[in-house]
Amino acid sequence: MIKMKEDIMLPAFHPGEIVKEDLETLGISQNEFAIRTGLMPKVVSQLLSKECNLTLDIAKKLSAFYGLPIKTWLDLQTAYDEYKAYEQEKDEIIDEWRLVKLFDKEFLDKHCNIKIDEKNKLQTIKNLRREFFVSSLNNLTSVQLFAFLKTSANKKLDSKSITLVNAWISIGQRKTMEDEVKEFD
C-alpha cells in the first residue's frame, strides 16, 4: 500500500447520488423529476447513474428546483471530480514507482538533487516528473519520445533502455537550459 503524504481526501459524492436519494425520499419518479426540472429524461437517468457530470445548465435547473445556489451544485461536482482524480493518482503512483526502481539513485542525487524516498513515493515521483519534463514517468517509456534523439545505432532497444535514455535526455535538456551560453561573434 502506498502512503500518500499529501492531504487526505475524504470521499465525495456525485451530485446524481444526492438527487437520486432525494427522489426516493420524496417519492418522485425520474420522469416526473425531468418534467418538473425541464431536464431531458435521458439526462436525468445519466445523472442519477453517474454516467454524466453535472453541467452549468443542469446546475441551474437543480438550483431552481431545490432553491440552493448554483455554486453549491457545481461545488459538489468539483469535489467529486477532485476525489476521483486523487484516487486515480494513487493508482498512477503505484504504476510509476516500478520505473523509479530503474534509475540510479546516486546519479539522481548527485546530478539532479533528487533523493529516492521510499517513505514518500508521491513526492519522489513529483520531483522526477518535474526533472524529466513529463506529466507521468510512464511517458518516458515512449519510443516516440526517444525518436527525437538521432542515433546511427541500428539496435532493437528494450523498454528499460528507452525509459532510461529518455530520462537522461530530459536531464540533459534541463542542464543546458540552466547553463549560460556566451554569444558568438
Secondary structure, 3 states (H helix, E strand, C coil): CCCCCCCCCCCCCCHHHHHHHHHHHHCCCHHHHHHHHCCCHHHHHHHHCCCCCCCHHHHHHHHHHHCCCHHHHHHHHHHHHHHHHHHHHHHHHHHHHHHHCCCCHHHHHHHHCCCCCCCCHHHHHHHHHHHHCCCCHHHHHCHHHHCCCCCCCCCCCCHHHHHHHHHHHHHHHHHHHHCCCCCCC
